[in-house]
């Protein structure tokens, strides 16, 4: 997914892989060698998020705030580094999920933290400590550059070859007129609530018809 995002210029987090040999070697966006554990802390941007390639809903993710924290973490997983990618942490306060097709966004919600979320869990969003705010709610707080966010969400969909998907996006504070954002990931099998199910039942017949017409054209 991250390789597809980079290739297709999807606006996403800077990401890294780390290889273990006689020292740790750091690669940006999967292939550019940017340094090693022999270099100083400036080789990598901190905080970093270590993300398990097969993780789900934030499970298997770790926030590493310093080079020392990274080194300690690496030593405990030295033989399993190919299971992880690493991302620069962006401290953007808003997170949204956009359900998209090639035509655009057909349903969206904002993920907001519950008031009792512990401090050590506030850096990520999942069902355990979030509520889902629908677009018509004033707390949705729609960004001023929403059309640009939708464009990159559709680009993420096309990059990985899906017909539909749920795109998670982190966005700067609404105090910004043109807030920065990153596409975190795209989900091919997102969790469904009652409203989400209704929205998909509305859109799927048209997607299937489009698919049929394309096959017939070929």
ChimeraX attribute file (.defattr): number of C-alpha atoms within 10 A of each C-alpha:
attribute: neighborCount
match mode: 1-to-1
recipient: residues
	/A:1	13
	/A:2	22
	/A:3	14
	/A:4	15
	/A:5	22
	/A:6	18
	/A:7	11
	/A:8	15
	/A:9	13
	/A:10	20
	/A:11	19
	/A:12	20
	/A:13	21
	/A:14	17
	/A:15	22
	/A:16	24
	/A:17	21
	/A:18	21
	/A:19	16
	/A:20	17
	/A:21	8
	/A:22	7
	/A:23	10
	/A:24	17
	/A:25	18
	/A:26	22
	/A:27	20
	/A:28	18
	/A:29	20
	/A:30	16
	/A:31	11
	/A:32	11
	/A:33	15
	/A:34	14
	/A:35	17
	/A:36	18
	/A:37	17
	/A:38	10
	/A:39	12
	/A:40	10
	/A:41	14
	/A:42	10
	/A:43	18
	/A:44	23
	/A:45	15
	/A:46	18
	/A:47	18
	/A:48	23
	/A:49	22
	/A:50	24
	/A:51	19
	/A:52	18
	/A:53	14
	/A:54	9
	/A:55	12
	/A:56	13
	/A:57	13
	/A:58	15
	/A:59	11
	/A:60	13
	/A:61	18
	/A:62	16
	/A:63	21
	/A:64	20
	/A:65	14
	/A:66	14
	/A:67	19
	/A:68	11
	/A:69	13
	/A:70	18
	/A:71	14
	/A:72	11
	/A:73	14
	/A:74	16
	/A:75	11
	/A:76	10
	/A:77	12
	/A:78	15
	/A:79	11
	/A:80	11
	/A:81	17
	/A:82	14
	/A:83	14
	/A:84	20
	/A:85	19
	/A:86	27
	/A:87	24
	/A:88	19
	/A:89	19
	/A:90	19
	/A:91	13
	/A:92	16
	/A:93	13
	/A:94	20
	/A:95	21
	/A:96	23
	/A:97	25
	/A:98	22
	/A:99	26
	/A:100	25
	/A:101	20
	/A:102	17
	/A:103	11
	/A:104	18
	/A:105	21
	/A:106	14
	/A:107	17
	/A:108	21
	/A:109	20
	/A:110	23
	/A:111	24
	/A:112	19
	/A:113	22
	/A:114	14
	/A:115	8
	/A:116	8
	/A:117	12
	/A:118	10
	/A:119	7
	/A:120	8
	/A:121	13
	/A:122	13
	/A:123	14
	/A:124	17
	/A:125	20
	/A:126	16
	/A:127	12
	/A:128	11
	/A:129	17
	/A:130	18
	/A:131	15
	/A:132	18
	/A:133	17
	/A:134	16
	/A:135	14
	/A:136	10
	/A:137	11
	/A:138	9
	/A:139	11
	/A:140	18
	/A:141	14
	/A:142	14
	/A:143	21
	/A:144	13
	/A:145	13
	/A:146	11
	/A:147	12
	/A:148	13
	/A:149	22
	/A:150	19
	/A:151	17
	/A:152	23
	/A:153	32
	/A:154	26
	/A:155	21
	/A:156	31
	/A:157	29
	/A:158	18
	/A:159	19
	/A:160	17
	/A:161	11
	/A:162	16
	/A:163	16
	/A:164	25
	/A:165	26
	/A:166	25
	/A:167	25
	/A:168	22
	/A:169	25
	/A:170	22
	/A:171	20
	/A:172	19
	/A:173	17
	/A:174	14
	/A:175	8
	/A:176	11
	/A:177	11
	/A:178	14
	/A:179	15
	/A:180	16
	/A:181	23
	/A:182	21
	/A:183	22
	/A:184	18
	/A:185	20
	/A:186	25
	/A:187	16
	/A:188	14
	/A:189	9
	/A:190	15
	/A:191	11
	/A:192	10
	/A:193	9
	/A:194	7
	/A:195	11
	/A:196	16
	/A:197	11
	/A:198	11
	/A:199	14
	/A:200	15
	/A:201	11
	/A:202	12
	/A:203	14
	/A:204	13
	/A:205	11
	/A:206	11
	/A:207	15
	/A:208	12
	/A:209	11
	/A:210	12
	/A:211	13
	/A:212	11
	/A:213	11
	/A:214	10
	/A:215	9
	/A:216	8
	/A:217	7
	/A:218	5
